[in-house]
Amino acid sequence: MSISKRILFVTFLSTLLITSTFAQGNNKNDGGEEEEEEEDDDGSATEEVKVVNAETGVTYDGRSLIINGKRELVFSGSIHYPRCPPENWEDLIVKSKRGGLNSIETYVFWNGHEPEKGKYNFEGDYNLVKFIKLIAKHKMFAIVRLGPFVQAEWNHGGLPYWLREVPGIIFRSDNEPFKITAQHNSRNMERSNVANKIEWKMFKEALPSQFQNKAYRLVEFYHLTKDTTDYAWYSTTVWDTVAKLRRTLCIRKMQILRLGKIPFISCYTVGLQDSGAYLERRYAGPRSITILGLNTGTVDISNIGWENLVGIDGEKKQIYTEKGSQSVQWVTPTGDKTPITWYKGYFDAPEGNNPVAIRMNNMSKGMVWINGRSIGRYWMSYLSALKVPTQSYYHIPRSYIKPTKNMIVIFEEEGGNPNDIEIVLVDRDTVCSLVSDKKYAITEVIQERKRYPTDKVE
């Protein structure tokens, strides 16, 4: 179904007529009486703005936005609807309104709405119509960024991947193919007594025996940049005779550089355009591989012949789903921090109604699925300047959780011990605040807390 049949955004910019006068005896109100001139605090006269024919739609003048004939100040917050479950949308909107917002801003993620050319998806996590109607239900404004490019930091800018296959396309240009938290509060993490009874099983990814492609050198994978997979195998054979290679002296003809003359051409400057934007195409994969320590030297094995395979076995079999997990044999974890390993377990729904999170203690880097639904990546091995992970807790939406027997699957890339993983409840009821009739500097507040650490401010 065409998107135009599903949802239509039209902004009517009404005719805007501004009459400006400085009080010179000719200011009249609707009743024909003279209006008093407005003055700033310093006593100077200010320009009076009248808006005519702005009863409907959205327009603006020198003072503010005008929505349906009424001046509005927009206090906006951003909610990316595909990045949170539809069951949570209304709760987030209500909390935003209670926090003082009157508008919700979002992008339109075309890489999800049109994953294949001409095939549209506005269901489930991508039910944009439902999301907009929920905003209207709570009498808030919706600020919708239609795209097609939504943001540079989003995968492919939010553009569908098939656009890259369109001949002659140049992104973000006039090119024809392209056109077709203010209040801080504390969080208490309470370990769930019900959910932390997981008996872990593991599945070790085996080295592949058959490879898809062969090449004389390391190849870069364009396929990996399309979100199909993040993993690829490289295999080659290195004979121990490399340690006995003879050293040879390579003598080449010297090049002489003279002022005003260039006897050879630099590969870094030839072919670059002399105007406009220069866009590089980047691929995924290692550039070169060397073996260290052979007779205290190095051997470059980048071009000795390689076999390549895209993807990993567990990913292809979708063992993060209940059905797929039955296609492999799971064993009891050995306790070793083995890389490229899958872990599986089951847990019951945590008690209460508080938000749920998982703390990936003693893990390194990978991905997590709950009942076949991904909750994203974790990266505990990336440490901040304080030598602690930049993020330890990862949200599990309550809508992903069943009353009993929830399957959790973890793919660990670098090695970890799942026995230390904790499922916790997030308590946001405690608010840290200081109420006073004085304007304390932050340094004074810290000093006061050090002097009276047991005092409580009610």
Phi and psi in degrees as a GROMACS rama.xvg file:
@    title "Ramachandran Plot"
@    xaxis  label "Phi"
@    yaxis  label "Psi"
@TYPE xy
-64.0679  145.732  SER-2
-62.6753  -28.6054  ILE-3
-65.0802  -22.9884  SER-4
-84.4933  -17.3854  LYS-5
-93.6102  -43.8758  ARG-6
-154.522  141.561  ILE-7
-136.27  123.617  LEU-8
-107.108  119.61  PHE-9
-129.325  126.967  VAL-10
-111.451  116.268  THR-11
-90.9333  117.267  PHE-12
-94.7225  97.8547  LEU-13
-66.3325  158.316  SER-14
-61.2031  127.646  THR-15
-110.154  121.22  LEU-16
-119.507  117.899  LEU-17
-112.287  124.967  ILE-18
-111.451  123.481  THR-19
-115.849  128.608  SER-20
-140.357  151.625  THR-21
-107.818  131.112  PHE-22
-44.6098  101.742  ALA-23
-129.719  26.8188  GLN-24
86.4334  1.57986  GLY-25
-113.947  13.033  ASN-26
-82.1308  120.34  ASN-27
-122.542  139.731  LYS-28
-91.2178  -174.151  ASN-29
-62.3002  -26.0966  ASP-30
-88.1901  3.97804  GLY-31
89.3669  -1.28373  GLY-32
-86.7425  155.26  GLU-33
-73.853  142.04  GLU-34
-95.2494  149.942  GLU-35
-78.0773  141.261  GLU-36
-74.7003  145.428  GLU-37
-85.9353  144.762  GLU-38
-125.117  146.547  GLU-39
-76.5681  177.922  ASP-40
-61.6617  -28.013  ASP-41
-85.5758  3.42615  ASP-42
92.5979  -5.37092  GLY-43
-79.2874  148.008  SER-44
-72.1563  144.101  ALA-45
-112.322  157.855  THR-46
-74.4727  130.613  GLU-47
-92.6649  133.102  GLU-48
-114.41  126.392  VAL-49
-111.792  134.154  LYS-50
-107.331  122.504  VAL-51
-114.618  141.734  VAL-52
58.8253  46.7701  ASN-53
-127.062  37.7565  ALA-54
-77.2328  -24.3089  GLU-55
-131.588  157.916  THR-56
81.4664  -166.234  GLY-57
-122.189  130.101  VAL-58
-148.528  -167.581  THR-59
-160.744  165.409  TYR-60
-141.407  -160.714  ASP-61
-71.3086  -8.08364  GLY-62
-107.035  -38.9832  ARG-63
-167.863  176.317  SER-64
-73.5044  149.472  LEU-65
-125.792  113.004  ILE-66
-115.125  117.357  ILE-67
53.3441  41.5143  ASN-68
81.0477  2.01728  GLY-69
-120.055  134.609  LYS-70
-68.9994  136.35  ARG-71
-135.022  138.294  GLU-72
-100.221  127.227  LEU-73
-93.7085  120.701  VAL-74
-112.638  103.371  PHE-75
-113.34  145.751  SER-76
-129.969  152.826  GLY-77
-103.259  130.277  SER-78
-128.19  118.433  ILE-79
-90.9034  102.255  HIS-80
-59.6239  -34.1286  TYR-81
-74.2182  -11.0567  PRO-82
-96.7901  5.79479  ARG-83
-144.314  150.145  CYS-84
-63.0132  145.256  PRO-85
-56.583  -28.1464  PRO-86
-65.5648  -19.6345  GLU-87
-97.8524  -7.55314  ASN-88
-58.3898  -52.5528  TRP-89
-63.7208  -38.1766  GLU-90
-62.1453  -41.9451  ASP-91
-66.0709  -39.5604  LEU-92
-65.1627  -43.9341  ILE-93
-61.9175  -44.3273  VAL-94
-64.2904  -36.9331  LYS-95
-63.2466  -42.3166  SER-96
-67.1427  -41.8278  LYS-97
-64.1773  -26.9833  ARG-98
-80.4725  -1.62356  GLY-99
108.33  3.02142  GLY-100
-84.5411  150.298  LEU-101
-121.246  3.15425  ASN-102
-142.807  146.55  SER-103
-118.983  126.906  ILE-104
-107.473  143.211  GLU-105
-153.626  157.953  THR-106
-87.4878  169.082  TYR-107
-111.333  115.119  VAL-108
-91.4032  93.3816  PHE-109
-71.9732  -20.4557  TRP-110
-67.1572  -21.2062  ASN-111
-97.8433  -31.2304  GLY-112
-78.1419  -28.5699  HIS-113
-135.099  68.4922  GLU-114
-63.3166  -29.4223  PRO-115
-124.732  146.542  GLU-116
-57.6217  122.902  LYS-117
82.697  -1.9763  GLY-118
-112.701  111.234  LYS-119
-100.392  148.758  TYR-120
-131.564  110.476  ASN-121
-127.471  41.0429  PHE-122
-120.609  164.108  GLU-123
59.698  -126.807  GLY-124
-64.627  -16.3449  ASP-125
-108.043  23.75  TYR-126
-80.6326  77.4874  ASN-127
-62.6936  -36.2672  LEU-128
-60.7741  -45.9829  VAL-129
-61.6685  -41.3827  LYS-130
-62.6445  -44.7021  PHE-131
-65.6641  -39.5534  ILE-132
-65.8321  -33.8057  LYS-133
-66.4735  -37.1314  LEU-134
-63.8086  -44.7052  ILE-135
-64.8366  -34.8367  ALA-136
-58.2593  -35.3069  LYS-137
-98.5536  19.9409  HIS-138
55.2427  49.2325  LYS-139
-120.795  159.991  MET-140
-84.6463  149.034  PHE-141
-112.732  121.378  ALA-142
-103.905  109.144  ILE-143
-111.023  121.169  VAL-144
-94.6585  104.709  ARG-145
-74.1028  -18.4878  LEU-146
85.6682  -149.498  GLY-147
-75.6206  -22.657  PRO-148
-86.6295  125.331  PHE-149
-104.281  -45.5021  VAL-150
-164.16  147.237  GLN-151
-67.509  -33.2828  ALA-152
-79.5603  -10.9883  GLU-153
-80.1383  150.299  TRP-154
-51.7656  117.76  ASN-155
59.7111  23.4888  HIS-156
67.7489  12.7028  GLY-157
83.5314  2.91078  GLY-158
-82.188  147.735  LEU-159
-62.3539  143.404  PRO-160
-68.1157  -27.9696  TYR-161
-67.629  -15.5631  TRP-162
-61.9605  -28.5894  LEU-163
-68.2599  -17.5907  ARG-164
-89.0283  -4.46625  GLU-165
-72.8326  122.35  VAL-166
-60.0903  134.959  PRO-167
75.6476  11.2821  GLY-168
-78.0544  141.002  ILE-169
-129.695  115.682  ILE-170
-68.9078  150.016  PHE-171
54.2101  49.6137  ARG-172
-146.609  -176.81  SER-173
-88.9801  15.4541  ASP-174
-63.3733  133.073  ASN-175
-58.6113  -46.2942  GLU-176
-60.72  -32.3951  PRO-177
-75.1006  -28.5297  PHE-178
-69.3513  -43.3638  LYS-179
-67.958  -35.7031  ALA-182
-106.928  125.764  GLN-183
-98.8648  136.734  HIS-184
-135.725  162.794  ASN-185
-92.2625  153.803  SER-186
-121.706  126.127  ARG-187
-100.259  124.914  ASN-188
-98.5335  113.886  MET-189
-108.007  126.12  GLU-190
-66.9411  128.987  ARG-191
-75.5839  129.189  SER-192
-78.344  -23.918  ASN-193
-86.0303  -42.3642  VAL-194
-82.5482  -17.3939  ALA-195
-95.5897  52.1917  ASN-196
-126.925  52.0215  LYS-197
-91.5472  128.778  ILE-198
-100.219  106.926  GLU-199
-80.5788  144.456  TRP-200
-124.673  155.457  LYS-201
-131.449  153.62  MET-202
-135.241  118.05  PHE-203
-90.8725  126.985  LYS-204
-66.3303  123.039  GLU-205
-86.2019  153.909  ALA-206
-64.9295  133.056  LEU-207
-65.9846  143.239  PRO-208
-93.6424  -24.3244  SER-209
-124.789  136.777  GLN-210
-114.143  152.64  PHE-211
-78.9982  -39.1339  GLN-212
-135.541  156.143  ASN-213
-127.735  146.756  LYS-214
-149.905  159.474  ALA-215
-80.7802  -13.8108  TYR-216
-144.404  172.36  ARG-217
-62.555  129.114  LEU-218
-107.229  153.098  VAL-219
-100.706  142.422  GLU-220
-101.982  109.217  PHE-221
-68.0484  -29.2015  TYR-222
-63.6063  -31.5425  HIS-223
-69.3202  -19.4315  LEU-224
-87.0792  4.58412  THR-225
-102.832  15.2858  LYS-226
64.0795  21.9697  ASP-227
-81.2721  -38.1214  THR-228
-160.25  160.392  THR-229
-110.821  6.9726  ASP-230
-130.262  147.088  TYR-231
-153.642  146.303  ALA-232
-101.623  141.772  TRP-233
-123.659  132.081  TYR-234
-137.048  139.356  SER-235
-151.026  169.142  THR-236
-114.057  127.924  THR-237
-119.732  117.57  VAL-238
-82.9638  148.46  TRP-239
-69.7353  -5.66648  ASP-240
-71.168  -9.24927  THR-241
-64.7569  -21.3221  VAL-242
-72.5242  -15.3047  ALA-243
-106.877  15.2838  LYS-244
-64.2281  141.8  LEU-245
-79.704  142.795  ARG-246
-82.306  135.972  ARG-247
-128.793  151.95  THR-248
-98.5561  122.626  LEU-249
-102.855  118.043  CYS-250
-111.799  125.456  ILE-251
-121.019  160.551  ARG-252
-66.7568  131.107  LYS-253
-72.433  146.602  MET-254
-108.223  138.893  GLN-255
-112.218  127.716  ILE-256
-99.5616  125.754  LEU-257
-119.869  149.827  ARG-258
-59.3502  124.97  LEU-259
87.3081  -4.61362  GLY-260
-131.174  140.818  LYS-261
-119.383  106.446  ILE-262
-75.0272  -14.5059  PRO-263
-139.147  165.266  PHE-264
-106.068  134.651  ILE-265
-81.1105  129.33  SER-266
-70.7212  -13.9413  CYS-267
-84.7562  -13.9932  TYR-268
-111.022  -21.6164  THR-269
-76.6612  134.353  VAL-270
94.2927  -11.1223  GLY-271
-78.2671  139.738  LEU-272
-71.8544  150.52  GLN-273
-93.4491  4.18286  ASP-274
-157.66  163.437  SER-275
79.4667  -176.048  GLY-276
-82.9512  140.692  ALA-277
-104.44  116.702  TYR-278
-110.899  126.965  LEU-279
-95.8379  149.894  GLU-280
-102.312  121.275  ARG-281
-115.635  141.506  ARG-282
-115.806  -178.411  TYR-283
-115.916  141.436  ALA-284
138.946  159.473  GLY-285
-70.8539  149.999  PRO-286
-86.5656  -43.236  ARG-287
-154.16  157.354  SER-288
-135.017  133.11  ILE-289
-129.23  150.662  THR-290
-101.661  126.483  ILE-291
-97.7821  153.788  LEU-292
86.4905  8.88175  GLY-293
-85.0158  105.727  LEU-294
53.9893  42.1333  ASN-295
59.2959  26.2351  THR-296
-131.396  -162.697  GLY-297
-131.117  151.522  THR-298
-126.705  122.161  VAL-299
-82.1081  118.632  ASP-300
-111.782  23.4891  ILE-301
-66.5541  -28.9714  SER-302
-122.226  35.7224  ASN-303
-102.691  5.82191  ILE-304
104.948  122.897  GLY-305
-132.672  149.777  TRP-306
-110.303  142.461  GLU-307
-129.983  143.967  ASN-308
-144.643  127.085  LEU-309
-91.81  134.569  VAL-310
89.7406  167.949  GLY-311
-122.952  160.248  ILE-312
-63.163  -47.6709  ASP-313
-62.0258  -32.2999  GLY-314
-69.7489  -42.4108  GLU-315
-66.5121  -36.745  LYS-316
-84.8449  -3.76364  LYS-317
52.6125  52.7902  GLN-318
-73.774  -0.182761  ILE-319
-81.7794  -2.3906  TYR-320
-103.141  161.296  THR-321
-61.4022  -43.0756  GLU-322
-69.1724  -46.2892  LYS-323
-66.0102  -31.8538  GLY-324
-65.6873  -19.2876  SER-325
-82.8606  -5.63652  GLN-326
-88.7274  -4.47841  SER-327
-128.237  164.645  VAL-328
-98.4781  120.777  GLN-329
-96.6397  142.123  TRP-330
-128.325  168.49  VAL-331
-71.2439  134.21  THR-332
-58.413  143.523  PRO-333
-83.5905  -15.6642  THR-334
93.6888  -14.3658  GLY-335
-78.4518  148.64  ASP-336
-83.1437  80.7245  LYS-337
-88.788  128.534  THR-338
-76.033  166.305  PRO-339
51.4102  58.3284  ILE-340
-133.432  142.162  THR-341
-100.726  143.154  TRP-342
-127.642  142.037  TYR-343
-135.458  144.376  LYS-344
-160.536  175.915  GLY-345
-130.756  146.146  TYR-346
-145.84  156.237  PHE-347
-90.8432  160.231  ASP-348
-59.8524  134.418  ALA-349
-61.8816  153.156  PRO-350
-69.1174  158.3  GLU-351
77.286  -168.093  GLY-352
-121.352  5.50149  ASN-353
-66.9699  156.327  ASN-354
-57.5727  151.352  PRO-355
-113.515  140.915  VAL-356
-139.105  162.834  ALA-357
-123.127  133.102  ILE-358
-105.295  119.412  ARG-359
-88.531  60.1758  MET-360
-59.6429  137.807  ASN-361
62.6888  19.5372  ASN-362
-107.623  170.2  MET-363
-114.934  -70.2177  SER-364
-158.256  133.136  LYS-365
170.47  -149.523  GLY-366
-137.088  156.602  MET-367
-130.471  138.171  VAL-368
-124.807  138.881  TRP-369
-117.505  116.465  ILE-370
51.6268  40.6141  ASN-371
83.4999  -0.527246  GLY-372
-110.427  128.826  ARG-373
-74.1675  135.53  SER-374
-103.802  3.9749  ILE-375
111.851  -170.136  GLY-376
-92.2046  155.46  ARG-377
-127.649  152.86  TYR-378
-149.668  75.7521  TRP-379
-74.7103  -20.8597  MET-380
-80.1362  -10.6733  SER-381
-86.543  110.053  TYR-382
-100.839  144.068  LEU-383
-80.4183  -175.592  SER-384
-63.5258  -20.8666  ALA-385
-85.7248  5.55838  LEU-386
65.5575  28.0521  LYS-387
-127.661  156.409  VAL-388
-59.7576  143.013  PRO-389
-66.7461  -24.6996  THR-390
-148.36  129.195  GLN-391
-110.868  -30.0336  SER-392
-106.444  140.105  TYR-393
-130.172  129.918  TYR-394
-71.9831  135.638  HIS-395
-113.425  109.589  ILE-396
-59.2934  136.24  PRO-397
-59.2902  -29.498  ARG-398
-68.1872  -16.2881  SER-399
-82.229  -13.983  TYR-400
-100.771  133.998  ILE-401
-94.4965  164.898  LYS-402
-58.0875  -39.7645  PRO-403
-140.23  162.906  THR-404
50.0598  60.4938  LYS-405
-87.6305  126.42  ASN-406
-87.6273  126.357  MET-407
-114.197  128.938  ILE-408
-124.623  133.235  VAL-409
-124.594  133.323  ILE-410
-108.987  113.881  PHE-411
-102.531  124.025  GLU-412
-85.18  -39.966  GLU-413
-106.222  -20.3625  GLU-414
121.665  133.814  GLY-415
-166.345  179.189  GLY-416
-123.162  106.755  ASN-417
-70.8897  -12.9743  PRO-418
-64.8184  -18.3173  ASN-419
-94.5734  -0.751284  ASP-420
-68.073  140.126  ILE-421
-125.361  139.888  GLU-422
-102.925  124.336  ILE-423
-124.429  161.572  VAL-424
-104.729  138.345  LEU-425
-99.4061  118.862  VAL-426
-106.37  112.898  ASP-427
-106.694  18.4886  ARG-428
-77.1001  -19.1575  ASP-429
-88.4076  126.063  THR-430
-117.194  123.444  VAL-431
-89.6729  119.017  CYS-432
-151.816  162.188  SER-433
-131.574  121.742  LEU-434
-110.797  126.153  VAL-435
-156.87  155.82  SER-436
-87.819  1.58543  ASP-437
-106.71  158.084  LYS-438
-97.6442  87.3042  LYS-439
-73.0726  141.385  TYR-440
-77.7803  156.074  ALA-441
-62.0588  -33.2316  ILE-442
-65.8377  -35.9223  THR-443
-68.1642  -36.6487  GLU-444
-63.4964  -43.7025  VAL-445
-63.3402  -41.9152  ILE-446
-64.0728  -39.4157  GLN-447
-64.3634  -39.3677  GLU-448
-68.2419  -32.6085  ARG-449
-70.6419  -34.4111  LYS-450
-73.1878  -38.5905  ARG-451
-126.148  71.5843  TYR-452
-67.1423  -20.7993  PRO-453
-94.8693  -8.08594  THR-454
-69.7872  144.866  ASP-455
-120.016  136.551  LYS-456
-98.9353  117.28  VAL-457
